[in-house]
Amino acid sequence: MAILKSLKKRKEQKVKSIAILIDPDKFQGEESLKNLLKLCHKARVDFIFVGGSLLVNGSLEATISVINRYIRLPVIIFPGSNLHIANQADAILFLSLISGRNPDLLIGQHVAAAPILKRSKIEVLSTGYILVGNSANTTVAHISQTSPIPTEKAEIAVCTAIAGEMIGMKLIYLDAGSGSREEVPAEMVERVAGSTEIPLIVGGGIDTTSKAIAAFDAGADLIVLGTAIEKNANFVSEVAGIRDGFNSKHS
């Protein structure tokens, strides 16, 4: 089943999902990545995102090849630029940074990537990307040269998400940024989820079970775990149990 179709069906059925974000710069050893993937298989992780704002030392292609060798899960590229494309992936988040006003990340990078993706077999997932937080000191904020939407300005996030949906984007991604100490506030998640009809992804700063519960409870369809599992790989199993608990209510 196509990934977008799967995400839409999950949302209609109120099925919650989890994804892990693997940054090739942080998982350069095959053995450590293999061990993480074993945990993901046991926890029945739904999706694997691969990428990051910068790829300095790691290889996107090599990382995806290792993932495909050890686990059969949809692999989705989380690109930091139009250079982050690999045919080994199943799909790519075609991120338009709609929370910012940098034209290069609204459409410029996409123009450069479009002909390459058109020739590939990668499923393109049009995604309205909304950066959230009270600090412009995160890697993604610095690289994107944009300021995030403040956590207390839920109405701005809501209007931005609605605009993204009206433009024709198929997914909304609320992100506090990799390594953020703050998660996207539950109130913001709830208001965005209640104002849009497309699948909602939430990531960044989800490093405790209480934060995962709050995100799901507020209306996130898919939550993304990144830095937390780099520090404690077993955290993925804890969040998987939370997801299963939510899903059992609607089975």
C-alpha positions as CSV (number, residue, x, y, z in Angstrom):
1,M,0.0,0.0,0.0
2,A,1.3,3.5,-0.8
3,I,2.5,5.3,2.2
4,L,0.2,8.3,1.9
5,K,-2.8,6.1,1.4
6,S,-1.7,4.1,4.5
7,L,-1.3,7.3,6.6
8,K,-4.8,8.5,5.6
9,K,-6.4,5.1,6.3
10,R,-4.7,5.1,9.8
11,K,-6.1,8.5,10.5
12,E,-9.6,7.6,9.4
13,Q,-9.4,4.5,11.7
14,K,-7.9,6.5,14.6
15,V,-4.8,4.3,14.5
16,K,-1.7,5.9,16.1
17,S,1.8,5.4,14.6
18,I,5.4,5.9,15.6
19,A,8.5,6.6,13.5
20,I,12.1,6.7,14.5
21,L,14.4,9.3,12.9
22,I,17.9,8.0,12.1
23,D,20.5,10.7,11.4
24,P,23.3,9.1,9.3
25,D,25.8,11.4,11.0
26,K,25.0,9.8,14.4
27,F,24.7,6.2,13.4
28,Q,27.8,5.5,11.4
29,G,28.5,2.1,13.0
30,E,26.5,-0.7,11.4
31,E,26.5,-2.7,14.6
32,S,24.8,0.0,16.7
33,L,22.3,0.7,13.9
34,K,21.6,-3.1,13.7
35,N,20.9,-3.3,17.4
36,L,18.5,-0.3,17.2
37,L,16.7,-1.9,14.2
38,K,16.2,-5.1,16.3
39,L,14.5,-3.1,18.9
40,C,12.3,-1.4,16.3
41,H,11.3,-4.8,14.9
42,K,10.4,-6.1,18.3
43,A,8.4,-2.9,19.1
44,R,6.7,-3.0,15.7
45,V,7.7,0.5,14.7
46,D,5.6,1.8,11.8
47,F,8.0,3.9,9.8
48,I,11.7,4.8,9.7
49,F,12.7,8.4,8.8
50,V,16.3,9.0,7.6
51,G,18.0,12.3,7.4
52,G,18.8,15.5,9.1
53,S,19.6,19.2,8.7
54,L,23.2,18.4,7.9
55,L,24.9,15.3,6.6
56,V,28.6,15.8,7.3
57,N,30.1,12.4,7.8
58,G,27.3,10.0,7.3
59,S,26.0,8.6,4.0
60,L,22.3,8.7,3.3
61,E,22.5,5.9,0.8
62,A,24.7,3.6,3.0
63,T,22.5,4.1,6.0
64,I,19.3,3.2,4.1
65,S,21.0,0.2,2.6
66,V,21.9,-1.1,6.1
67,I,18.3,-0.4,7.2
68,N,16.9,-2.4,4.3
69,R,19.2,-5.2,5.0
70,Y,18.0,-5.8,8.5
71,I,14.3,-4.7,8.6
72,R,11.3,-4.5,6.3
73,L,9.7,-1.2,7.1
74,P,8.8,1.8,5.0
75,V,11.9,4.1,4.8
76,I,11.1,7.8,4.4
77,I,13.7,10.4,3.7
78,F,13.6,13.5,6.0
79,P,15.7,15.8,3.8
80,G,17.8,18.7,4.9
81,S,18.3,19.9,1.3
82,N,17.6,18.9,-2.3
83,L,20.8,16.8,-2.3
84,H,19.3,14.4,0.2
85,I,17.7,11.9,-2.2
86,A,18.4,8.2,-2.3
87,N,16.6,5.7,-4.6
88,Q,16.9,3.0,-1.9
89,A,14.1,4.8,0.1
90,D,10.4,4.2,-0.3
91,A,9.3,7.8,0.0
92,I,10.5,11.3,0.8
93,L,8.9,14.0,2.8
94,F,8.7,16.9,0.3
95,L,9.0,19.5,3.0
96,S,7.9,23.0,2.4
97,L,8.8,25.2,5.5
98,I,5.6,27.0,5.7
99,S,6.3,28.5,9.1
100,G,9.1,30.5,7.6
101,R,9.4,33.0,4.8
102,N,12.6,31.7,3.2
103,P,11.6,31.2,-0.5
104,D,14.4,28.7,-1.0
105,L,12.7,26.3,1.5
106,L,9.2,27.2,0.4
107,I,9.7,26.3,-3.3
108,G,13.4,26.9,-4.4
109,Q,14.9,23.6,-3.2
110,H,11.8,21.7,-4.6
111,V,12.4,23.0,-8.1
112,A,15.9,21.6,-8.1
113,A,14.8,18.3,-6.7
114,A,11.6,17.8,-8.8
115,P,13.1,16.4,-12.0
116,I,15.2,13.9,-10.0
117,L,12.2,12.7,-8.0
118,K,10.1,12.6,-11.1
119,R,12.5,10.1,-12.7
120,S,12.7,8.0,-9.5
121,K,10.3,5.5,-8.0
122,I,10.3,7.3,-4.7
123,E,6.8,8.2,-3.4
124,V,6.7,12.0,-2.9
125,L,4.8,13.1,0.2
126,S,3.9,16.8,0.0
127,T,4.4,18.1,3.6
128,G,3.7,21.4,5.3
129,Y,6.6,21.7,7.7
130,I,6.0,23.9,10.7
131,L,9.0,24.7,13.0
132,V,7.9,25.4,16.6
133,G,9.8,26.7,19.6
134,N,11.0,29.7,21.6
135,S,14.6,29.6,20.4
136,A,16.2,30.2,17.0
137,N,19.3,28.4,18.2
138,T,18.4,24.9,16.9
139,T,20.2,23.4,13.9
140,V,17.2,23.5,11.7
141,A,16.4,27.1,12.6
142,H,20.0,28.1,11.8
143,I,20.2,26.2,8.6
144,S,16.8,27.3,7.4
145,Q,17.4,31.0,8.3
146,T,13.9,31.2,9.8
147,S,12.4,31.7,13.2
148,P,10.1,29.1,14.7
149,I,6.5,29.8,15.7
150,P,6.6,30.5,19.4
151,T,5.1,27.8,21.5
152,E,2.5,30.2,23.0
153,K,1.3,31.2,19.6
154,A,-1.0,28.3,18.8
155,E,-3.2,30.4,16.6
156,I,-0.4,31.1,14.2
157,A,0.4,27.4,13.9
158,V,-3.3,26.7,13.3
159,C,-3.6,29.3,10.5
160,T,-0.4,28.1,8.9
161,A,-1.5,24.5,8.9
162,I,-4.9,25.4,7.5
163,A,-3.2,27.4,4.7
164,G,-0.9,24.4,4.0
165,E,-3.9,22.1,3.7
166,M,-5.7,24.6,1.4
167,I,-2.7,24.9,-0.8
168,G,-2.8,21.1,-1.3
169,M,-0.3,19.7,1.0
170,K,-1.0,16.1,2.1
171,L,0.6,16.1,5.5
172,I,1.4,18.6,8.3
173,Y,4.5,18.2,10.4
174,L,4.8,20.1,13.6
175,D,8.5,19.9,14.7
176,A,10.3,21.4,17.8
177,G,13.6,20.5,16.1
178,S,16.1,17.8,16.7
179,G,17.5,17.8,20.2
180,S,15.0,20.4,21.4
181,R,14.4,20.5,25.2
182,E,10.8,21.6,24.5
183,E,8.2,19.5,22.7
184,V,5.4,21.0,20.6
185,P,2.8,22.0,23.2
186,A,-0.2,19.7,23.5
187,E,-2.5,22.7,23.1
188,M,-1.0,23.5,19.8
189,V,-1.2,19.9,18.6
190,E,-4.8,19.7,19.6
191,R,-5.8,22.9,17.9
192,V,-4.0,22.1,14.7
193,A,-5.4,18.5,14.7
194,G,-8.9,20.0,15.2
195,S,-8.6,22.5,12.4
196,T,-7.2,20.2,9.7
197,E,-8.2,16.9,8.1
198,I,-4.9,15.6,6.8
199,P,-2.5,13.4,8.8
200,L,-0.6,15.2,11.5
201,I,3.1,14.3,12.3
202,V,4.6,15.6,15.6
203,G,8.3,15.5,16.5
204,G,11.1,17.1,18.4
205,G,11.6,17.0,22.2
206,I,9.5,13.9,22.8
207,D,11.9,12.3,25.3
208,T,9.5,11.0,28.0
209,T,6.5,8.8,28.0
210,S,4.4,11.6,29.4
211,K,5.2,13.7,26.4
212,A,4.4,10.9,24.0
213,I,1.0,10.3,25.7
214,A,0.3,14.0,25.6
215,A,1.1,14.2,21.8
216,F,-1.1,11.2,21.0
217,D,-3.9,12.4,23.3
218,A,-3.9,15.9,21.7
219,G,-4.4,14.4,18.2
220,A,-1.0,13.5,16.7
221,D,-1.4,10.7,14.2
222,L,2.3,9.9,14.0
223,I,5.0,10.9,16.5
224,V,8.7,10.9,15.6
225,L,11.4,9.8,18.0
226,G,15.0,11.0,17.3
227,T,17.4,12.3,19.9
228,A,15.7,10.4,22.7
229,I,16.5,7.0,21.1
230,E,20.0,8.0,20.4
231,K,20.4,8.4,24.2
232,N,18.3,5.4,25.1
233,A,17.3,3.0,22.4
234,N,14.9,1.2,24.7
235,F,12.7,4.3,24.7
236,V,11.2,3.1,21.4
237,S,9.7,0.1,23.2
238,E,8.2,2.3,25.9
239,V,6.5,4.5,23.3
240,A,5.4,1.5,21.3
241,G,3.5,0.3,24.3
242,I,1.8,3.7,24.6
243,R,0.8,3.6,20.9
244,D,-0.6,0.1,21.4
245,G,-2.6,1.2,24.3
246,F,-4.2,4.0,22.3
247,N,-4.9,1.7,19.4
248,S,-6.5,-1.0,21.5
249,K,-9.2,1.5,22.4
250,H,-10.3,1.7,18.7
251,S,-9.7,-1.9,17.7
